[in-house]
Amino acid sequence: MNDVGIYISNRASDKMCNLTDNVVMARSGSAADTEAVAGFVRHHAASHAIELGKEANVLEVKTVARILNKINYENKGANGGQGLGCYAICAGYDEREGAQVFSCTAGGNMVQTPWTTDGSGSTYIWGFLDSEFKENFTRDECEKYVLKALTLAMAVDSSSGGCARLCTVNKDGCFRKFVKGDELERQLGEIHFKSGAGLGKGVVYGDRSGGLAI
């Protein structure tokens, strides 16, 4: 973590959070706004589940995404009229529709898509994601695809780096995997610095700013 004036940068922060047991939100934009929105979504999702007489982990993914989208849309006048800086990917699994991914923009748009990406490094990897995506990935294939995309973004985006965090949601539950920066595959001729050693005394590549889900 580097402290420069009032700005604090953390290249290993966790950009994913659970909204329910079966729905995960990948965050980009304003960290404060996205954390606040996630907290409100968790609250409303839990309240809605109680009203339905259900556990929160059985809510449909689309329902949770709509709650997130509604909060973004109804707060377009926040921050001096600029709206909330919350760009999110809402993804998960439910028994009715299976695996689903929704792109939820700061302005209140919600689009269901087979895959999506967001954040500062996302513009560099759209071509890779589009050309390499295929339907019916196995879990192993899917995680390798996502990890390759993350490392490609890290190689060219100066705001990305630190570590990689993967989150897989399927009928069996929600599973997380953490990959340290010095364990990531190098891309595009990157120099590999191990944690706590070499130039910069702790340069670690990894977690890219933003989120990706398929």
CORSUL-V137148 format. One record per backbone hydrogen bond with DSSP energy under -1.0 kcal/mol. CO is the residue of the C=O (numbers start at 1). NH is the residue of the N-H. Records with the same first field share a line. If there is no record, write none. Layout:
# CORSUL-V137148
CO->NH, NH
This chain:
# CORSUL-V137148
2->9
4->7
7->4
9->2
10->13
15->27
17->25
22->93
23->19, 20
24->91
25->17
26->89
28->87
30->34
31->35
32->36
33->37
34->38
35->39
36->40
37->41
38->42
39->43
40->44
41->45
42->46
43->47
44->48
45->49
46->50
47->51
48->52
49->54
55->58
56->59
60->64
61->65
62->66
63->67
64->68
65->69
66->70
67->71
68->72
69->73
70->74
73->76
75->78
77->81
78->83
79->82
84->86
85->30
87->28
88->104
89->26
90->102
91->24
92->100
94->98
98->94
100->92
101->113
102->90
103->111
104->88
105->108
109->105
111->103
116->213
119->122
122->125
125->129
126->130
127->131
128->132
129->133
138->142
139->143
140->144
141->145
142->146
143->147
144->148
145->149
146->150
147->151
148->152
149->153
150->154
151->155
153->157
157->160
164->179
166->177
168->175
170->173
173->170
175->168
177->166
179->164
180->183
181->184
187->190
194->197
198->201
207->161
209->121
211->118
213->116
